[in-house]
Amino acid sequence: MFADWQFPKGGFEFYGELGIDDFTSDKVSNPFHTAIYTIGAKQNIPISNAIQKYTGELKSELIFEWNNFEMSQDFQLQWQYTGYYSHGSISQGYTHKGQILGAGSGALGNSQFLGYRVYHQHGSVLIYYHRFCPDNNYILNKAVNDVASNLYTPYYKHYKTYRTYGLSVTQYVTKRFLLNISAMRLFIHRPLYDDSNSQEFRLELSAKYNF
């Protein structure tokens, strides 16, 4: 289920999405069994005419989005959960025409995104911060059929977490052909579900042609 509210006069947009996987254990008392959700908002930010005098027409927006794919806690009374985009009989994950379905931030945890995008006559520039835990369900599933005293030390503080600071520039070369270059500083906390940490710098270049 998806909903989108737009307020043109204020330049504000709010949207949300709710999904239920397979079934709910009780439609009245527990309707959110296996539920996932997304909420987000966009706000237009005016840019001074004095700046646009030198750059041409500019528009900008502030973007925030929160996703949650974590297993509902009532699974502690049931069984291990493979996630929204898979099933007990389809453990490898759902596909469509050979392509894996899922979320770019991972389908077993949570994600928060904050960005500021400026649109110009030939493309856009985006600066952003993205924090996400791609597979919290890996740890939460450990608690099924077990007790907390066995899990606190090895797992309680060991959720895998990514923090990304990024810059993405999109440029239309023609009306159909565009280029994108992105630079990202990535911090990975507990990649092996232990006390380890790592850091990366990524530079990506892509091209797209619309037929």
Kinemage of the C-alpha trace (Angstrom):
@kinemage 1
@onewidth
@group {chain A} dominant
@subgroup {mainchain}
@vectorlist {calphas} color= white
{ca met a 1} P 0.000 0.000 0.000
{ca phe a 2} L 1.410 3.374 -1.027
{ca ala a 3} L 0.318 6.926 -0.249
{ca asp a 4} L 1.698 10.272 -1.422
{ca trp a 5} L 0.609 13.707 -0.166
{ca gln a 6} L 1.798 16.818 -2.028
{ca phe a 7} L 1.437 20.435 -0.919
{ca pro a 8} L 2.445 22.507 -3.975
{ca lys a 9} L 2.089 25.916 -2.339
{ca gly a 10} L 4.540 24.991 0.393
{ca gly a 11} L 6.741 22.844 -1.839
{ca phe a 12} L 6.352 19.918 0.536
{ca glu a 13} L 5.740 16.215 -0.162
{ca phe a 14} L 5.190 13.359 2.269
{ca tyr a 15} L 4.934 9.700 1.242
{ca gly a 16} L 4.782 6.277 2.788
{ca glu a 17} L 4.566 2.613 1.890
{ca leu a 18} L 3.437 -0.408 3.895
{ca gly a 19} L 3.936 -4.053 2.960
{ca ile a 20} L 2.788 -7.317 4.551
{ca asp a 21} L 4.547 -10.572 3.695
{ca asp a 22} L 2.499 -13.749 3.324
{ca phe a 23} L 0.064 -13.471 6.255
{ca thr a 24} L -0.618 -11.913 9.652
{ca ser a 25} L -0.924 -14.084 12.736
{ca asp a 26} L -4.117 -12.251 13.747
{ca lys a 27} L -5.715 -9.514 11.646
{ca val a 28} L -7.185 -7.758 14.696
{ca ser a 29} L -4.676 -8.063 17.529
{ca asn a 30} L -1.493 -8.417 15.435
{ca pro a 31} L -2.031 -6.921 11.968
{ca phe a 32} L 1.631 -5.946 11.486
{ca his a 33} L 3.180 -9.419 11.579
{ca thr a 34} L 5.853 -9.459 8.817
{ca ala a 35} L 5.155 -5.766 8.082
{ca ile a 36} L 7.733 -3.489 6.465
{ca tyr a 37} L 7.417 0.242 5.874
{ca thr a 38} L 8.939 3.299 4.234
{ca ile a 39} L 8.285 6.924 5.133
{ca gly a 40} L 9.810 9.909 3.400
{ca ala a 41} L 9.552 13.641 2.890
{ca lys a 42} L 10.788 16.228 0.402
{ca gln a 43} L 10.920 19.988 0.872
{ca asn a 44} L 11.698 22.488 -1.877
{ca ile a 45} L 14.417 24.941 -0.834
{ca pro a 46} L 14.386 28.310 -2.673
{ca ile a 47} L 17.697 29.498 -4.106
{ca ser a 48} L 18.515 33.181 -4.179
{ca asn a 49} L 17.894 35.033 -7.452
{ca ala a 50} L 21.294 36.645 -6.985
{ca ile a 51} L 22.926 33.217 -7.312
{ca gln a 52} L 20.733 32.192 -10.262
{ca lys a 53} L 21.785 35.355 -12.069
{ca tyr a 54} L 25.173 33.681 -12.601
{ca thr a 55} L 24.195 30.007 -12.751
{ca gly a 56} L 20.910 30.047 -14.628
{ca glu a 57} L 17.694 28.577 -13.213
{ca leu a 58} L 18.220 26.387 -10.143
{ca lys a 59} L 15.849 24.358 -8.003
{ca ser a 60} L 16.691 22.362 -4.910
{ca glu a 61} L 15.107 19.987 -2.428
{ca leu a 62} L 15.865 18.426 0.926
{ca ile a 63} L 15.142 14.676 1.021
{ca phe a 64} L 14.654 12.347 3.965
{ca glu a 65} L 13.660 8.670 3.872
{ca trp a 66} L 13.388 5.941 6.525
{ca asn a 67} L 13.000 2.255 5.653
{ca asn a 68} L 12.398 -0.633 8.023
{ca phe a 69} L 12.662 -4.284 6.907
{ca glu a 70} L 13.371 -5.891 10.268
{ca met a 71} L 11.448 -8.988 11.302
{ca ser a 72} L 8.575 -8.304 13.703
{ca gln a 73} L 9.323 -9.385 17.259
{ca asp a 74} L 6.516 -11.943 17.397
{ca phe a 75} L 8.814 -14.219 15.394
{ca gln a 76} L 10.507 -14.903 18.734
{ca leu a 77} L 7.430 -17.039 19.407
{ca gln a 78} L 7.415 -18.634 15.982
{ca trp a 79} L 10.392 -19.442 13.753
{ca gln a 80} L 13.330 -17.866 11.943
{ca tyr a 81} L 12.372 -15.389 9.224
{ca thr a 82} L 14.253 -15.192 5.930
{ca gly a 83} L 12.970 -11.725 5.049
{ca tyr a 84} L 10.370 -9.890 3.007
{ca tyr a 85} L 11.839 -10.739 -0.393
{ca ser a 86} L 12.077 -14.479 0.172
{ca his a 87} L 10.100 -17.345 1.653
{ca gly a 88} L 10.632 -20.717 3.274
{ca ser a 89} L 9.973 -22.402 -0.071
{ca ile a 90} L 11.919 -19.748 -2.042
{ca ser a 91} L 14.944 -19.273 0.193
{ca gln a 92} L 17.140 -17.857 -2.583
{ca gly a 93} L 14.776 -14.870 -2.948
{ca tyr a 94} L 12.040 -13.750 -5.307
{ca thr a 95} L 12.972 -12.965 -8.890
{ca his a 96} L 11.323 -11.334 -11.881
{ca lys a 97} L 12.526 -12.347 -15.350
{ca gly a 98} L 15.742 -13.608 -13.807
{ca gln a 99} L 16.429 -10.445 -11.787
{ca ile a 100} L 16.536 -10.554 -7.965
{ca leu a 101} L 13.916 -8.387 -6.267
{ca gly a 102} L 14.836 -6.397 -3.185
{ca ala a 103} L 15.905 -3.079 -1.718
{ca gly a 104} L 19.233 -1.454 -2.488
{ca ser a 105} L 19.903 -0.880 1.209
{ca gly a 106} L 19.272 -4.514 2.062
{ca ala a 107} L 16.003 -6.237 2.902
{ca leu a 108} L 16.718 -7.472 6.434
{ca gly a 109} L 17.408 -4.329 8.471
{ca asn a 110} L 16.757 -0.585 8.438
{ca ser a 111} L 17.927 2.452 6.518
{ca gln a 112} L 17.972 6.241 6.926
{ca phe a 113} L 18.822 8.656 4.092
{ca leu a 114} L 19.256 12.439 4.177
{ca gly a 115} L 20.174 14.349 1.051
{ca tyr a 116} L 20.196 17.759 -0.585
{ca arg a 117} L 19.780 17.893 -4.367
{ca val a 118} L 20.214 20.886 -6.663
{ca tyr a 119} L 18.721 20.761 -10.152
{ca his a 120} L 20.242 22.854 -12.932
{ca gln a 121} L 19.497 23.137 -16.629
{ca his a 122} L 21.625 20.126 -17.597
{ca gly a 123} L 21.349 17.764 -14.636
{ca ser a 124} L 21.669 17.713 -10.861
{ca val a 125} L 24.074 17.528 -7.926
{ca leu a 126} L 23.306 15.496 -4.787
{ca ile a 127} L 25.120 15.461 -1.462
{ca tyr a 128} L 23.911 12.911 1.060
{ca tyr a 129} L 24.362 10.890 4.224
{ca his a 130} L 23.124 7.290 4.314
{ca arg a 131} L 23.119 4.988 7.330
{ca phe a 132} L 21.845 1.441 7.026
{ca cys a 133} L 21.970 -1.962 8.691
{ca pro a 134} L 21.554 -4.451 5.832
{ca asp a 135} L 20.835 -7.657 7.730
{ca asn a 136} L 19.736 -7.198 11.339
{ca asn a 137} L 17.559 -10.269 10.892
{ca tyr a 138} L 20.719 -12.382 10.912
{ca ile a 139} L 21.193 -11.503 14.591
{ca leu a 140} L 17.503 -11.360 15.520
{ca asn a 141} L 17.026 -14.881 14.159
{ca lys a 142} L 19.667 -16.094 16.626
{ca ala a 143} L 17.235 -15.377 19.470
{ca val a 144} L 14.587 -17.732 18.116
{ca asn a 145} L 14.589 -20.893 20.263
{ca asp a 146} L 17.402 -19.531 22.435
{ca val a 147} L 17.828 -17.422 25.595
{ca ala a 148} L 19.283 -13.933 25.976
{ca ser a 149} L 22.113 -15.009 28.275
{ca asn a 150} L 23.625 -17.050 25.438
{ca leu a 151} L 23.452 -14.195 22.931
{ca tyr a 152} L 24.351 -10.975 24.742
{ca thr a 153} L 28.137 -11.182 24.466
{ca pro a 154} L 28.511 -12.453 20.874
{ca tyr a 155} L 25.692 -10.485 19.237
{ca tyr a 156} L 24.124 -7.662 21.273
{ca lys a 157} L 26.539 -4.918 20.130
{ca his a 158} L 27.489 -6.440 16.792
{ca tyr a 159} L 24.916 -5.262 14.253
{ca lys a 160} L 26.561 -4.699 10.885
{ca thr a 161} L 26.213 -0.995 10.012
{ca tyr a 162} L 27.185 1.136 7.005
{ca arg a 163} L 27.638 4.910 7.027
{ca thr a 164} L 28.090 6.639 3.687
{ca tyr a 165} L 28.896 10.275 2.907
{ca gly a 166} L 28.452 10.873 -0.791
{ca leu a 167} L 28.417 13.267 -3.712
{ca ser a 168} L 26.653 12.387 -6.968
{ca val a 169} L 26.725 14.511 -10.140
{ca thr a 170} L 24.391 13.776 -13.059
{ca gln a 171} L 24.937 15.557 -16.367
{ca tyr a 172} L 22.772 15.352 -19.506
{ca val a 173} L 25.078 15.381 -22.518
{ca thr a 174} L 22.053 15.259 -24.827
{ca lys a 175} L 18.335 14.826 -24.160
{ca arg a 176} L 18.800 11.041 -24.271
{ca phe a 177} L 22.359 10.523 -23.074
{ca leu a 178} L 23.530 11.224 -19.526
{ca leu a 179} L 26.622 10.656 -17.420
{ca asn a 180} L 26.895 10.186 -13.674
{ca ile a 181} L 29.913 10.333 -11.416
{ca ser a 182} L 29.695 9.527 -7.710
{ca ala a 183} L 32.225 9.737 -4.891
{ca met a 184} L 31.529 8.000 -1.560
{ca arg a 185} L 33.294 7.740 1.776
{ca leu a 186} L 32.108 4.518 3.374
{ca phe a 187} L 32.517 3.368 6.972
{ca ile a 188} L 31.610 -0.252 7.748
{ca his a 189} L 31.069 -1.130 11.392
{ca arg a 190} L 31.295 -4.767 12.485
{ca pro a 191} L 31.252 -6.284 8.972
{ca leu a 192} L 31.879 -9.755 10.444
{ca tyr a 193} L 29.519 -9.272 13.426
{ca asp a 194} L 32.470 -8.768 15.766
{ca asp a 195} L 34.469 -5.723 16.920
{ca ser a 196} L 36.149 -5.115 13.560
{ca asn a 197} L 35.668 -1.976 11.441
{ca ser a 198} L 36.724 -0.975 7.951
{ca gln a 199} L 36.715 2.054 5.665
{ca glu a 200} L 36.472 2.509 1.909
{ca phe a 201} L 36.496 5.230 -0.705
{ca arg a 202} L 34.503 4.531 -3.850
{ca leu a 203} L 34.443 6.351 -7.153
{ca glu a 204} L 31.797 5.331 -9.687
{ca leu a 205} L 31.211 6.425 -13.271
{ca ser a 206} L 28.154 5.392 -15.275
{ca ala a 207} L 26.502 6.251 -18.568
{ca lys a 208} L 22.888 5.884 -19.637
{ca tyr a 209} L 21.119 6.258 -22.957
{ca asn a 210} L 17.334 6.440 -23.175
{ca phe a 211} L 15.895 4.968 -26.367
